């Protein structure tokens, strides 16, 4: 399973640099109507519109995208910052989250989240 994820991230990623965003923590809440809310805390040394964390994605163990949160602006004065995404429908028991920035692409870090 980790090999599949590594292969998928290799395809998704551009060259990894020290300034890729880092997932600090993830809080999840099961929704009454099914699905989950993800509150994802990201840190990145945003410098403005020229270099900032611009999104994060939730994937399953096969690397299939479950949901993506686009970050529409830099957070240079708000670090780390937390943004949310609600994903409908049934989800696997384990998902993975990674973030990207506008310059360095997808981070190699996979943050594992157990949904039990």
TIZA-919265 format. One record per residue: x, y, z of N, C-alpha, C, O, CB in turn; residue in one letter; residue number from 1. Coordinates in steps of 0.02 Angstrom, whole numbers, plus 50000, padded with zeros to 5 digits. Atoms other than C-alpha are relative to their C-alpha. Glycine has a CB too. Layout:
! residues N
@nx=X | ny=Y | nz=Z | cax=X | cay=Y | caz=Z | cx=X | cy=Y | cz=Z | ox=X | oy=Y | oz=Z | cbx=X | cby=Y | cbz=Z | code=A | pos=NUM .
...
END
This chain:
! residues 116
@nx=50041 | ny=49941 | nz=50000 | cax=50000 | cay=50000 | caz=50000 | cx=50044 | cy=50063 | cz=50000 | ox=50031 | oy=50108 | oz=49961 | cbx=49953 | cby=49999 | cbz=50060 | code=X | pos=1 .
@nx=49957 | ny=49941 | nz=49998 | cax=50138 | cay=50125 | caz=50045 | cx=50036 | cy=50008 | cz=49933 | ox=50050 | oy=50064 | oz=49912 | cbx=50051 | cby=49993 | cbz=50057 | code=X | pos=2 .
@nx=49967 | ny=49995 | nz=50065 | cax=50223 | cay=50083 | caz=49880 | cx=49954 | cy=50032 | cz=49948 | ox=49977 | oy=50073 | oz=49909 | cbx=50022 | cby=49930 | cbz=49975 | code=X | pos=3 .
@nx=50047 | ny=49970 | nz=50046 | cax=50066 | cay=50127 | caz=49783 | cx=49995 | cy=50075 | cz=50013 | ox=49996 | oy=50115 | oz=49966 | cbx=49931 | cby=49967 | cbz=50005 | code=X | pos=4 .
@nx=50005 | ny=49929 | nz=49983 | cax=50051 | cay=50292 | caz=49876 | cx=50063 | cy=50037 | cz=49979 | ox=50059 | oy=50093 | oz=49953 | cbx=49988 | cby=50009 | cbz=50074 | code=X | pos=5 .
@nx=49937 | ny=49968 | nz=50019 | cax=50234 | cay=50331 | caz=49847 | cx=50003 | cy=50010 | cz=49924 | ox=50025 | oy=50062 | oz=49900 | cbx=50061 | cby=49958 | cbz=50024 | code=X | pos=6 .
@nx=50000 | ny=49995 | nz=50072 | cax=50215 | cay=50297 | caz=49662 | cx=49952 | cy=50055 | cz=49976 | ox=49968 | oy=50093 | oz=49930 | cbx=49981 | cby=49933 | cbz=49968 | code=X | pos=7 .
@nx=50049 | ny=49949 | nz=50019 | cax=50061 | cay=50406 | caz=49650 | cx=50026 | cy=50069 | cz=50016 | ox=50020 | oy=50115 | oz=49975 | cbx=49933 | cby=49988 | cbz=50037 | code=X | pos=8 .
@nx=49972 | ny=49934 | nz=49983 | cax=50145 | cay=50549 | caz=49742 | cx=50056 | cy=50020 | cz=49954 | ox=50065 | oy=50079 | oz=49940 | cbx=50023 | cby=50000 | cbz=50072 | code=X | pos=9 .
@nx=49946 | ny=49985 | nz=50047 | cax=50294 | cay=50535 | caz=49627 | cx=49971 | cy=50029 | cz=49936 | ox=50000 | oy=50076 | oz=49908 | cbx=50041 | cby=49937 | cbz=49985 | code=X | pos=10 .
@nx=50033 | ny=49974 | nz=50060 | cax=50177 | cay=50563 | caz=49481 | cx=49971 | cy=50070 | cz=50012 | ox=49976 | oy=50114 | oz=49969 | cbx=49945 | cby=49952 | cbz=49976 | code=X | pos=11 .
@nx=50031 | ny=49936 | nz=49984 | cax=50087 | cay=50707 | caz=49569 | cx=50052 | cy=50054 | cz=50012 | ox=50041 | oy=50112 | oz=49996 | cbx=49956 | cby=49993 | cbz=50061 | code=X | pos=12 .
@nx=49953 | ny=49950 | nz=49974 | cax=50242 | cay=50792 | caz=49637 | cx=50044 | cy=50030 | cz=49945 | ox=50058 | oy=49999 | oz=49893 | cbx=50044 | cby=49968 | cbz=50052 | code=X | pos=13 .
@nx=49946 | ny=49970 | nz=50037 | cax=50360 | cay=50913 | caz=49559 | cx=50060 | cy=49992 | cz=50047 | ox=50055 | oy=49960 | oz=50098 | cbx=49986 | cby=50075 | cbz=49979 | code=X | pos=14 .
@nx=49941 | ny=50005 | nz=49958 | cax=50535 | cay=50930 | caz=49631 | cx=49983 | cy=50026 | cz=50070 | ox=49953 | oy=50079 | oz=50077 | cbx=50058 | cby=50039 | cbz=49971 | code=X | pos=15 .
@nx=50014 | ny=49981 | nz=49931 | cax=50524 | cay=50937 | caz=49821 | cx=50055 | cy=50045 | cz=50027 | ox=50114 | oy=50030 | oz=50020 | cbx=49991 | cby=49938 | cbz=50044 | code=X | pos=16 .
@nx=49954 | ny=49954 | nz=49969 | cax=50606 | cay=51083 | caz=49910 | cx=49984 | cy=50007 | cz=50074 | ox=49933 | oy=49982 | oz=50097 | cbx=49999 | cby=50068 | cbz=49964 | code=X | pos=17 .
@nx=50010 | ny=49990 | nz=49928 | cax=50623 | cay=51135 | caz=50091 | cx=49939 | cy=50042 | cz=50015 | ox=49913 | oy=50040 | oz=50071 | cbx=50062 | cby=50033 | cbz=50031 | code=X | pos=18 .
@nx=50056 | ny=49955 | nz=49987 | cax=50481 | cay=51260 | caz=50071 | cx=49932 | cy=49970 | cz=49981 | ox=49884 | oy=50008 | oz=49973 | cbx=50010 | cby=50063 | cbz=49962 | code=X | pos=19 .
@nx=50065 | ny=50030 | nz=50013 | cax=50343 | cay=51135 | caz=50033 | cx=49957 | cy=50006 | cz=50063 | ox=49984 | oy=50007 | oz=50119 | cbx=50007 | cby=49926 | cbz=49977 | code=X | pos=20 .
@nx=50044 | ny=49994 | nz=49942 | cax=50191 | cay=51151 | caz=50147 | cx=50000 | cy=49937 | cz=50042 | ox=50012 | oy=49882 | oz=50017 | cbx=49930 | cby=50017 | cbz=49977 | code=X | pos=21 .
@nx=50002 | ny=50057 | nz=49954 | cax=50174 | cay=51040 | caz=50299 | cx=49932 | cy=49998 | cz=50034 | ox=49907 | oy=50049 | oz=50059 | cbx=50056 | cby=50005 | cbz=50052 | code=X | pos=22 .
@nx=50062 | ny=50010 | nz=49963 | cax=50014 | cay=50968 | caz=50371 | cx=50019 | cy=49993 | cz=50074 | ox=50056 | oy=49948 | oz=50093 | cbx=49960 | cby=49936 | cbz=49974 | code=X | pos=23 .
@nx=49985 | ny=50001 | nz=49929 | cax=50024 | cay=51006 | caz=50558 | cx=49953 | cy=49954 | cz=50039 | ox=49975 | oy=49915 | oz=50081 | cbx=49996 | cby=50070 | cbz=50028 | code=X | pos=24 .
@nx=50049 | ny=50043 | nz=49967 | cax=49863 | cay=50920 | caz=50615 | cx=49937 | cy=49998 | cz=49958 | ox=49925 | oy=50041 | oz=49915 | cbx=49985 | cby=50025 | cbz=50071 | code=X | pos=25 .
@nx=50065 | ny=50008 | nz=50034 | cax=49695 | cay=50859 | caz=50553 | cx=49949 | cy=49979 | cz=50052 | ox=49960 | oy=49932 | oz=50090 | cbx=50005 | cby=49947 | cbz=49943 | code=X | pos=26 .
@nx=50057 | ny=50019 | nz=49958 | cax=49532 | cay=50855 | caz=50650 | cx=49944 | cy=49978 | cz=49954 | ox=49931 | oy=50010 | oz=49903 | cbx=49978 | cby=50059 | cbz=50047 | code=X | pos=27 .
@nx=50055 | ny=50025 | nz=50041 | cax=49387 | cay=50755 | caz=50581 | cx=49936 | cy=49997 | cz=50041 | ox=49938 | oy=49986 | oz=50102 | cbx=50016 | cby=49931 | cbz=49971 | code=X | pos=28 .
@nx=50066 | ny=50005 | nz=49969 | cax=49201 | cay=50757 | caz=50619 | cx=49955 | cy=49961 | cz=49953 | ox=49948 | oy=49979 | oz=49895 | cbx=49971 | cby=50070 | cbz=50016 | code=X | pos=29 .
@nx=50049 | ny=50037 | nz=50039 | cax=49076 | cay=50628 | caz=50559 | cx=49937 | cy=50042 | cz=49993 | ox=49913 | oy=50070 | oz=50043 | cbx=49985 | cby=49930 | cbz=50032 | code=X | pos=30 .
@nx=50060 | ny=49960 | nz=50012 | cax=48927 | cay=50715 | caz=50480 | cx=49938 | cy=49957 | cz=50008 | ox=49939 | oy=49897 | oz=49993 | cbx=50002 | cby=50032 | cbz=49929 | code=X | pos=31 .
@nx=50062 | ny=50037 | nz=49988 | cax=48748 | cay=50665 | caz=50524 | cx=49972 | cy=49970 | cz=49936 | ox=49945 | oy=49915 | oz=49938 | cbx=49948 | cby=50047 | cbz=50030 | code=X | pos=32 .
@nx=50028 | ny=50025 | nz=50063 | cax=48699 | cay=50645 | caz=50342 | cx=50050 | cy=49956 | cz=49962 | ox=50038 | oy=49939 | oz=49904 | cbx=49981 | cby=50059 | cbz=49956 | code=X | pos=33 .
@nx=49949 | ny=50040 | nz=50033 | cax=48854 | cay=50541 | caz=50303 | cx=50057 | cy=50045 | cz=49978 | ox=50048 | oy=50106 | oz=49970 | cbx=49972 | cby=49961 | cbz=49941 | code=X | pos=34 .
@nx=49942 | ny=49961 | nz=50020 | cax=49026 | cay=50597 | caz=50251 | cx=50038 | cy=50027 | cz=50061 | ox=50021 | oy=50012 | oz=50118 | cbx=49979 | cby=50057 | cbz=49956 | code=X | pos=35 .
@nx=49956 | ny=49975 | nz=49948 | cax=49159 | cay=50688 | caz=50350 | cx=50020 | cy=50072 | cz=49987 | ox=50024 | oy=50095 | oz=49930 | cbx=50062 | cby=49957 | cbz=50005 | code=X | pos=36 .
@nx=49971 | ny=49933 | nz=50003 | cax=49220 | cay=50863 | caz=50389 | cx=50074 | cy=49993 | cz=50020 | ox=50089 | oy=49963 | oz=50071 | cbx=49962 | cby=50052 | cbz=50046 | code=X | pos=37 .
@nx=49929 | ny=50000 | nz=49987 | cax=49409 | cay=50885 | caz=50382 | cx=50022 | cy=50072 | cz=50015 | ox=50012 | oy=50116 | oz=49974 | cbx=50040 | cby=49971 | cbz=49940 | code=X | pos=38 .
@nx=49970 | ny=49936 | nz=49982 | cax=49491 | cay=51032 | caz=50474 | cx=50075 | cy=49989 | cz=49999 | ox=50103 | oy=49956 | oz=50043 | cbx=49975 | cby=50026 | cbz=50070 | code=X | pos=39 .
@nx=49929 | ny=50014 | nz=50013 | cax=49670 | cay=51034 | caz=50409 | cx=50041 | cy=50063 | cz=50016 | ox=50028 | oy=50117 | oz=49990 | cbx=50010 | cby=49978 | cbz=49926 | code=X | pos=40 .
@nx=49955 | ny=49945 | nz=49982 | cax=49806 | cay=51143 | caz=50485 | cx=50065 | cy=49992 | cz=49961 | ox=50098 | oy=49940 | oz=49964 | cbx=50015 | cby=50001 | cbz=50077 | code=X | pos=41 .
@nx=49943 | ny=49999 | nz=50046 | cax=49945 | cay=51188 | caz=50363 | cx=50049 | cy=50055 | cz=50022 | ox=50028 | oy=50109 | oz=50043 | cbx=49978 | cby=50010 | cbz=49926 | code=X | pos=42 .
@nx=49951 | ny=49947 | nz=49991 | cax=50108 | cay=51281 | caz=50388 | cx=50044 | cy=50003 | cz=49937 | ox=50060 | oy=49952 | oz=49907 | cbx=50044 | cby=49989 | cbz=50063 | code=X | pos=43 .
@nx=49959 | ny=49988 | nz=50059 | cax=50212 | cay=51357 | caz=50248 | cx=50026 | cy=50071 | cz=50004 | ox=49988 | oy=50116 | oz=50022 | cbx=49960 | cby=49987 | cbz=49934 | code=X | pos=44 .
@nx=49973 | ny=49932 | nz=49997 | cax=50327 | cay=51508 | caz=50237 | cx=49976 | cy=50043 | cz=49941 | ox=50015 | oy=50064 | oz=49899 | cbx=50076 | cby=49998 | cbz=50001 | code=X | pos=45 .
@nx=50028 | ny=49959 | nz=50054 | cax=50209 | cay=51604 | caz=50121 | cx=50035 | cy=50068 | cz=49998 | ox=50047 | oy=50099 | oz=50049 | cbx=49923 | cby=50009 | cbz=50010 | code=X | pos=46 .
@nx=49968 | ny=49934 | nz=50008 | cax=50291 | cay=51760 | caz=50051 | cx=49956 | cy=50048 | cz=49961 | ox=49976 | oy=50104 | oz=49946 | cbx=50067 | cby=49992 | cbz=49963 | code=X | pos=47 .
@nx=50047 | ny=49959 | nz=50040 | cax=50140 | cay=51828 | caz=49957 | cx=49978 | cy=49961 | cz=49939 | ox=49985 | oy=49900 | oz=49936 | cbx=50033 | cby=50067 | cbz=49979 | code=X | pos=48 .
@nx=50028 | ny=50032 | nz=50059 | cax=50062 | cay=51793 | caz=49789 | cx=50051 | cy=49962 | cz=49958 | ox=50032 | oy=49919 | oz=49918 | cbx=49966 | cby=50052 | cbz=49957 | code=X | pos=49 .
@nx=49949 | ny=50034 | nz=50040 | cax=50228 | cay=51735 | caz=49715 | cx=50019 | cy=49932 | cz=50028 | ox=50048 | oy=49891 | oz=49992 | cbx=50062 | cby=50043 | cbz=49997 | code=X | pos=50 .
@nx=49982 | ny=50064 | nz=49970 | cax=50248 | cay=51588 | caz=49837 | cx=49957 | cy=49988 | cz=50061 | ox=49968 | oy=50018 | oz=50114 | cbx=50076 | cby=49997 | cbz=50018 | code=X | pos=51 .
@nx=50044 | ny=50015 | nz=49943 | cax=50111 | cay=51517 | caz=49948 | cx=49971 | cy=49930 | cz=49994 | ox=49968 | oy=49901 | oz=49940 | cbx=49943 | cby=50053 | cbz=50003 | code=X | pos=52 .
@nx=50035 | ny=50064 | nz=50000 | cax=50024 | cay=51356 | caz=50000 | cx=49933 | cy=50012 | cz=49965 | ox=49894 | oy=50054 | oz=49986 | cbx=49990 | cby=49972 | cbz=50074 | code=X | pos=53 .
@nx=50059 | ny=49987 | nz=50040 | cax=49885 | cay=51343 | caz=49872 | cx=49949 | cy=49944 | cz=49998 | ox=49901 | oy=49947 | oz=49960 | cbx=50020 | cby=50017 | cbz=49931 | code=X | pos=54 .
@nx=50051 | ny=50053 | nz=49998 | cax=49793 | cay=51182 | caz=49913 | cx=50022 | cy=49939 | cz=50039 | ox=50081 | oy=49930 | oz=50054 | cbx=49982 | cby=49980 | cbz=49932 | code=X | pos=55 .
@nx=49986 | ny=50066 | nz=49971 | cax=49780 | cay=51014 | caz=49997 | cx=49948 | cy=49951 | cz=49974 | ox=49893 | oy=49970 | oz=49954 | cbx=49999 | cby=50002 | cbz=50078 | code=X | pos=56 .
@nx=50042 | ny=50051 | nz=50029 | cax=49705 | cay=50850 | caz=49942 | cx=49995 | cy=49940 | cz=50047 | ox=50042 | oy=49924 | oz=50083 | cbx=50028 | cby=49977 | cbz=49931 | code=X | pos=57 .
@nx=50013 | ny=50062 | nz=49964 | cax=49629 | cay=50696 | caz=50024 | cx=49999 | cy=49944 | cz=49949 | ox=49962 | oy=49949 | oz=49899 | cbx=49933 | cby=50003 | cbz=50042 | code=X | pos=58 .
@nx=49999 | ny=50057 | nz=50046 | cax=49668 | cay=50530 | caz=49939 | cx=49990 | cy=49935 | cz=50039 | ox=50001 | oy=49933 | oz=50100 | cbx=50067 | cby=49998 | cbz=49961 | code=X | pos=59 .
@nx=50005 | ny=50066 | nz=49968 | cax=49632 | cay=50347 | caz=49974 | cx=50066 | cy=49963 | cz=49992 | ox=50114 | oy=49991 | oz=49966 | cbx=49942 | cby=49959 | cbz=49969 | code=X | pos=60 .
@nx=49938 | ny=50038 | nz=50001 | cax=49763 | cay=50210 | caz=49986 | cx=50024 | cy=49984 | cz=49929 | ox=50082 | oy=49967 | oz=49919 | cbx=49992 | cby=49935 | cbz=50037 | code=X | pos=61 .
@nx=49982 | ny=50010 | nz=50070 | cax=49761 | cay=50191 | caz=49796 | cx=50020 | cy=50065 | cz=49966 | ox=50039 | oy=50066 | oz=49908 | cbx=49942 | cby=49968 | cbz=49962 | code=X | pos=62 .
@nx=49982 | ny=49935 | nz=50028 | cax=49795 | cay=50376 | caz=49772 | cx=49943 | cy=50035 | cz=49964 | ox=49954 | oy=50087 | oz=49934 | cbx=50056 | cby=49992 | cbz=49954 | code=X | pos=63 .
@nx=50058 | ny=49968 | nz=50032 | cax=49620 | cay=50415 | caz=49708 | cx=49979 | cy=50061 | cz=50042 | ox=49974 | oy=50057 | oz=50103 | cbx=49941 | cby=49950 | cbz=49993 | code=X | pos=64 .
@nx=50021 | ny=49939 | nz=49966 | cax=49566 | cay=50592 | caz=49750 | cx=49930 | cy=49993 | cz=50028 | ox=49884 | oy=49973 | oz=49994 | cbx=50003 | cby=50059 | cbz=49952 | code=X | pos=65 .
@nx=50065 | ny=50001 | nz=49965 | cax=49425 | cay=50601 | caz=49877 | cx=49973 | cy=50071 | cz=50004 | ox=49912 | oy=50081 | oz=49998 | cbx=50007 | cby=49969 | cbz=50070 | code=X | pos=66 .
@nx=50021 | ny=49930 | nz=49995 | cax=49421 | cay=50789 | caz=49895 | cx=50061 | cy=50045 | cz=49998 | ox=50116 | oy=50025 | oz=50018 | cbx=49959 | cby=50013 | cbz=50063 | code=X | pos=67 .
@nx=49945 | ny=49952 | nz=50002 | cax=49527 | cay=50943 | caz=49867 | cx=49977 | cy=50068 | cz=50023 | ox=49923 | oy=50092 | oz=50005 | cbx=50030 | cby=50006 | cbz=49929 | code=X | pos=68 .
@nx=50013 | ny=49932 | nz=49977 | cax=49532 | cay=51111 | caz=49954 | cx=50050 | cy=50046 | cz=49966 | ox=50110 | oy=50040 | oz=49977 | cbx=50004 | cby=50006 | cbz=50079 | code=X | pos=69 .
@nx=49957 | ny=49950 | nz=50033 | cax=49600 | cay=51252 | caz=49846 | cx=50005 | cy=50059 | cz=50048 | ox=49955 | oy=50082 | oz=50075 | cbx=49971 | cby=50022 | cbz=49930 | code=X | pos=70 .
@nx=49988 | ny=49941 | nz=49958 | cax=49678 | cay=51393 | caz=49947 | cx=50011 | cy=50059 | cz=49953 | ox=50060 | oy=50061 | oz=49916 | cbx=50062 | cby=49989 | cbz=50048 | code=X | pos=71 .
@nx=50004 | ny=49948 | nz=50051 | cax=49639 | cay=51551 | caz=49852 | cx=50046 | cy=50060 | cz=50010 | ox=50049 | oy=50104 | oz=49967 | cbx=49930 | cby=50024 | cbz=49996 | code=X | pos=72 .
@nx=49957 | ny=49942 | nz=49987 | cax=49763 | cay=51671 | caz=49931 | cx=50055 | cy=49981 | cz=50049 | ox=50049 | oy=49931 | oz=50085 | cbx=49959 | cby=50060 | cbz=50027 | code=X | pos=73 .
@nx=49946 | ny=50013 | nz=49952 | cax=49926 | cay=51678 | caz=50031 | cx=49979 | cy=50015 | cz=50072 | ox=49933 | oy=50053 | oz=50085 | cbx=50062 | cby=50042 | cbz=49981 | code=X | pos=74 .
@nx=50012 | ny=49991 | nz=49928 | cax=49928 | cay=51669 | caz=50221 | cx=50064 | cy=50020 | cz=50035 | ox=50082 | oy=49991 | oz=50086 | cbx=49972 | cby=49934 | cbz=50031 | code=X | pos=75 .
@nx=49935 | ny=49982 | nz=49972 | cax=50092 | cay=51756 | caz=50257 | cx=49996 | cy=50027 | cz=50070 | ox=50046 | oy=50023 | oz=50107 | cbx=50033 | cby=50051 | cbz=49955 | code=X | pos=76 .
@nx=50006 | ny=49974 | nz=49932 | cax=50026 | cay=51836 | caz=50417 | cx=49959 | cy=49954 | cz=50045 | ox=49944 | oy=49972 | oz=50102 | cbx=49969 | cby=50069 | cbz=49999 | code=X | pos=77 .
@nx=50041 | ny=50048 | nz=49962 | cax=49925 | cay=51684 | caz=50475 | cx=50032 | cy=49931 | cz=49994 | ox=50014 | oy=49893 | oz=49949 | cbx=49925 | cby=50000 | cbz=49976 | code=X | pos=78 .
@nx=49965 | ny=50064 | nz=50003 | cax=50038 | cay=51535 | caz=50509 | cx=50004 | cy=49968 | cz=50069 | ox=50019 | oy=50003 | oz=50117 | cbx=50071 | cby=50009 | cbz=49971 | code=X | pos=79 .
@nx=50034 | ny=50041 | nz=50050 | cax=49995 | cay=51398 | caz=50534 | cx=49927 | cy=50022 | cz=49994 | ox=49902 | oy=50060 | oz=50035 | cbx=50004 | cby=49925 | cbz=50018 | code=X | pos=80 .
@nx=50069 | ny=49982 | nz=50011 | cax=49818 | cay=51412 | caz=50467 | cx=49959 | cy=49936 | cz=49989 | ox=49986 | oy=49886 | oz=49967 | cbx=49992 | cby=50048 | cbz=49941 | code=X | pos=81 .
@nx=50044 | ny=50058 | nz=50006 | cax=49669 | cay=51294 | caz=50466 | cx=49943 | cy=50016 | cz=49952 | ox=49911 | oy=50069 | oz=49957 | cbx=49972 | cby=49979 | cbz=50070 | code=X | pos=82 .
@nx=50056 | ny=49994 | nz=50045 | cax=49543 | cay=51270 | caz=50327 | cx=49964 | cy=49933 | cz=49998 | ox=49993 | oy=49880 | oz=50012 | cbx=50024 | cby=50021 | cbz=49928 | code=X | pos=83 .
@nx=50043 | ny=50059 | nz=49995 | cax=49399 | cay=51147 | caz=50312 | cx=49974 | cy=49978 | cz=49932 | ox=49972 | oy=50017 | oz=49884 | cbx=49942 | cby=50013 | cbz=50046 | code=X | pos=84 .
@nx=50032 | ny=50029 | nz=50060 | cax=49321 | cay=51034 | caz=50182 | cx=49953 | cy=49945 | cz=50024 | ox=49972 | oy=49904 | oz=50065 | cbx=50054 | cby=49972 | cbz=49949 | code=X | pos=85 .
@nx=50047 | ny=50054 | nz=49986 | cax=49166 | cay=50924 | caz=50193 | cx=49997 | cy=49954 | cz=49939 | ox=49989 | oy=49977 | oz=49883 | cbx=49929 | cby=50028 | cbz=50017 | code=X | pos=86 .
@nx=50001 | ny=50050 | nz=50052 | cax=49170 | cay=50763 | caz=50093 | cx=49940 | cy=49955 | cz=50012 | ox=49933 | oy=49926 | oz=50066 | cbx=50067 | cby=49959 | cbz=49998 | code=X | pos=87 .
@nx=50061 | ny=50039 | nz=49993 | cax=49005 | cay=50672 | caz=50063 | cx=50012 | cy=49927 | cz=49983 | ox=50061 | oy=49909 | oz=49950 | cbx=49945 | cby=50027 | cbz=49955 | code=X | pos=88 .
@nx=49999 | ny=50071 | nz=50018 | cax=48973 | cay=50486 | caz=50052 | cx=50045 | cy=49960 | cz=50044 | ox=50082 | oy=49986 | oz=50086 | cbx=50020 | cby=49992 | cbz=49930 | code=X | pos=89 .
@nx=49957 | ny=50044 | nz=49960 | cax=49058 | cay=50336 | caz=50127 | cx=50073 | cy=50008 | cz=49980 | ox=50089 | oy=50016 | oz=49922 | cbx=49978 | cby=49927 | cbz=49992 | code=X | pos=90 .
@nx=49928 | ny=49994 | nz=50012 | cax=49247 | cay=50346 | caz=50145 | cx=50035 | cy=49939 | cz=50029 | ox=50008 | oy=49905 | oz=50073 | cbx=50028 | cby=50065 | cbz=50032 | code=X | pos=91 .
@nx=49961 | ny=50055 | nz=49971 | cax=49380 | cay=50215 | caz=50178 | cx=50019 | cy=50016 | cz=50073 | ox=50016 | oy=50074 | oz=50093 | cbx=50064 | cby=49985 | cbz=49958 | code=X | pos=92 .
@nx=49981 | ny=49989 | nz=49930 | cax=49438 | cay=50192 | caz=50358 | cx=50063 | cy=50040 | cz=50008 | ox=50073 | oy=50072 | oz=50060 | cbx=50009 | cby=49933 | cbz=50035 | code=X | pos=93 .
@nx=49938 | ny=49961 | nz=49997 | cax=49606 | cay=50271 | caz=50318 | cx=50006 | cy=50041 | cz=49936 | ox=49998 | oy=50015 | oz=49881 | cbx=50061 | cby=49953 | cbz=50009 | code=X | pos=94 .
@nx=49987 | ny=49956 | nz=50057 | cax=49640 | cay=50420 | caz=50206 | cx=50065 | cy=50036 | cz=50013 | ox=50093 | oy=50033 | oz=50068 | cbx=49941 | cby=50052 | cbz=49989 | code=X | pos=95 .
@nx=49936 | ny=49965 | nz=49996 | cax=49794 | cay=50525 | caz=50172 | cx=49992 | cy=50070 | cz=49973 | ox=49954 | oy=50082 | oz=49926 | cbx=50056 | cby=49962 | cbz=49961 | code=X | pos=96 .
@nx=50004 | ny=49930 | nz=50022 | cax=49816 | cay=50712 | caz=50154 | cx=50070 | cy=50026 | cz=49987 | ox=50117 | oy=50013 | oz=50025 | cbx=49964 | cby=50043 | cbz=50054 | code=X | pos=97 .
@nx=49937 | ny=49966 | nz=50016 | cax=49955 | cay=50809 | caz=50071 | cx=49982 | cy=50069 | cz=49973 | ox=49927 | oy=50082 | oz=49951 | cbx=50042 | cby=49960 | cbz=49947 | code=X | pos=98 .
@nx=50012 | ny=49930 | nz=50021 | cax=49974 | cay=50993 | caz=50027 | cx=50049 | cy=50019 | cz=49944 | ox=50098 | oy=49984 | oz=49931 | cbx=50008 | cby=50048 | cbz=50060 | code=X | pos=99 .
@nx=49956 | ny=49976 | nz=50052 | cax=50053 | cay=51091 | caz=49886 | cx=50009 | cy=50076 | cz=50007 | ox=49970 | oy=50110 | oz=50040 | cbx=49972 | cby=49982 | cbz=49929 | code=X | pos=100 .
@nx=49990 | ny=49928 | nz=50003 | cax=50125 | cay=51263 | caz=49858 | cx=50007 | cy=50021 | cz=49927 | ox=50020 | oy=49980 | oz=49883 | cbx=50061 | cby=50022 | cbz=50041 | code=X | pos=101 .
@nx=50002 | ny=49973 | nz=50068 | cax=50123 | cay=51375 | caz=49705 | cx=50067 | cy=49995 | cz=49964 | ox=50069 | oy=50000 | oz=49903 | cbx=49978 | cby=50071 | cbz=50002 | code=X | pos=102 .
@nx=49934 | ny=50003 | nz=50031 | cax=50311 | cay=51357 | caz=49675 | cx=50027 | cy=49929 | cz=50000 | ox=50049 | oy=49904 | oz=49948 | cbx=50049 | cby=50046 | cbz=50037 | code=X | pos=103 .
@nx=49967 | ny=50065 | nz=49993 | cax=50369 | cay=51188 | caz=49739 | cx=49955 | cy=49939 | cz=49988 | ox=49980 | oy=49883 | oz=49989 | cbx=50028 | cby=49994 | cbz=50069 | code=X | pos=104 .
@nx=50045 | ny=50055 | nz=50015 | cax=50216 | cay=51083 | caz=49701 | cx=49979 | cy=49961 | cz=50062 | ox=49978 | oy=49988 | oz=50117 | cbx=50031 | cby=49953 | cbz=49951 | code=X | pos=105 .
@nx=50025 | ny=50043 | nz=49946 | cax=50155 | cay=50937 | caz=49806 | cx=50055 | cy=49981 | cz=50048 | ox=50111 | oy=49963 | oz=50028 | cbx=49968 | cby=49937 | cbz=49971 | code=X | pos=106 .
@nx=49953 | ny=50023 | nz=49948 | cax=50241 | cay=50898 | caz=49970 | cx=50003 | cy=49924 | cz=49999 | ox=49955 | oy=49891 | oz=49979 | cbx=49978 | cby=50026 | cbz=50071 | code=X | pos=107 .
@nx=49993 | ny=50073 | nz=49996 | cax=50307 | cay=50722 | caz=49994 | cx=49964 | cy=49972 | cz=50060 | ox=49946 | oy=49913 | oz=50062 | cbx=50074 | cby=49981 | cbz=50003 | code=X | pos=108 .
@nx=50033 | ny=50023 | nz=49939 | cax=50227 | cay=50713 | caz=50166 | cx=49929 | cy=49975 | cz=49986 | ox=49890 | oy=50008 | oz=49953 | cbx=49998 | cby=50057 | cbz=50051 | code=X | pos=109 .
@nx=50068 | ny=50026 | nz=49999 | cax=50073 | cay=50603 | caz=50179 | cx=49978 | cy=49997 | cz=50072 | ox=50008 | oy=49962 | oz=50113 | cbx=49995 | cby=49929 | cbz=49965 | code=X | pos=110 .
@nx=50026 | ny=49999 | nz=49932 | cax=49973 | cay=50637 | caz=50336 | cx=49944 | cy=49948 | cz=50003 | ox=49892 | oy=49957 | oz=49971 | cbx=49976 | cby=50071 | cbz=50022 | code=X | pos=111 .
@nx=50048 | ny=50055 | nz=49996 | cax=49878 | cay=50477 | caz=50381 | cx=49945 | cy=50019 | cz=50049 | ox=49958 | oy=50042 | oz=50105 | cbx=50035 | cby=49934 | cbz=50020 | code=X | pos=112 .
@nx=50058 | ny=49985 | nz=49958 | cax=49702 | cay=50500 | caz=50451 | cx=49956 | cy=49938 | cz=50005 | ox=49936 | oy=49910 | oz=49954 | cbx=49960 | cby=50061 | cbz=49972 | code=X | pos=113 .
@nx=50044 | ny=50057 | nz=49987 | cax=49600 | cay=50360 | caz=50530 | cx=49930 | cy=50025 | cz=50011 | ox=49918 | oy=50068 | oz=50053 | cbx=50025 | cby=49958 | cbz=50061 | code=X | pos=114 .
@nx=50070 | ny=49981 | nz=49993 | cax=49412 | cay=50376 | caz=50510 | cx=49962 | cy=49940 | cz=50029 | ox=49940 | oy=49895 | oz=49992 | cbx=49969 | cby=50022 | cbz=49930 | code=X | pos=115 .
@nx=50034 | ny=50057 | nz=49968 | cax=49334 | cay=50258 | caz=50636 | cx=49941 | cy=50023 | cz=50040 | ox=49906 | oy=49982 | oz=50070 | cbx=50048 | cby=49962 | cbz=50046 | code=X | pos=116 .
END
